């Protein structure tokens, strides 16, 4: 079992490094399938929702202080690269006060 434990540690470290590598400005561009979780704001929401390269979205409405939201965040970060081109993942901070006219 010891070799398997070493492999799992290496795999976890490698996955974390690959995830960090995948985070780029290109990932949030319009017209490019997103491979990271996109932070959506009033300014970016409409353009991202109307992006033909990302037609299907999973939207996470969260509060930064929420324990459940904090637990879900790394899972979505892990899933985003695997869903690129199939489904985009966006997050919306519900504690930001916005009014849309």
N, C-alpha and C positions, 0 to 999 in steps of 0.2 A: 504493500500500500504506500510506502514511502515515495516511490517514483511518481505515483499518481498525484500525491499531495504537492510535490515539486512542480509537476506539470500544471496543476490547477492554479498554483500561485503565479507561475510564469504566464499562464493564459490570462489571468485577471489583470496582471500588470500590463501585458501587451494590449489587452482590450482597452484599458484605461488610456494608454498612450495613443492608441489608434483613435479613440474618441476625441482626445484633445487635438490630434492632428486634423480630424475631420471638421472641427470648428473653424470656420473661415468666413470671410465676408461674402464669398461666392455663394454660400449656402442660403443666404437671405435675399439673393437677387431675384427679381421677377424674371420668369421665363426659365428658371433652373429648378429641377426637382430638389426640394429641401431634404438635407440629410442630418439636420439638427433641429432642436425645438426652437421655434421662432417666437420671439417676444413681440406680441401684437399690441399696438397702441392705436389711439384715435387716428393718428397720422398714417399708419401703415395698414390698418385693418382692411379697408376697401381694396387697395391695390393687391394685397396678398389673396384675398378671397376671390378676386376676379382673374387671378393668374392661371392661364390655361395649363401650365406645366404642373400645377398643384390643384387639381380639381376636387379632391376629396380631403377633408380636414377632420382631425380630432382636436377639439378645442378644450383646453384645461382652464377653467376659471378658478383662480386660487387667491388665497390670502397669504402673504409672506410669513405670518406668524403661526399658521395652521400646521399642526403636527402631521396630519394625514397628507396634506399637500406637500410637505417637505419629504415625506416618505415616498410619494409617487414620483417626484421630480427625477431622481436618478434612474428609475425604471423607464421613464419616457425618453431620457437621454440615451439609454441603451437601445431602445426600440427604434429611434428615429433613423439611424443609418440603414437598418434592415427594411424599413418601410419607404425609403426614398424612391420616388417614381410611382408609388402605389397610393400612399396617403401621407400628407404632411401633418405635423403636430405643431400646434400653436398654443401659447399660454397667454392668459389675460389676467393682469393683476386687478382684482376686484376692489382693492382698497384705494385705488386712484380715483379721485373725484373727477368725473368728466361729464360734460353736458353737450349733447349734440343737437344742433338746431336745424 
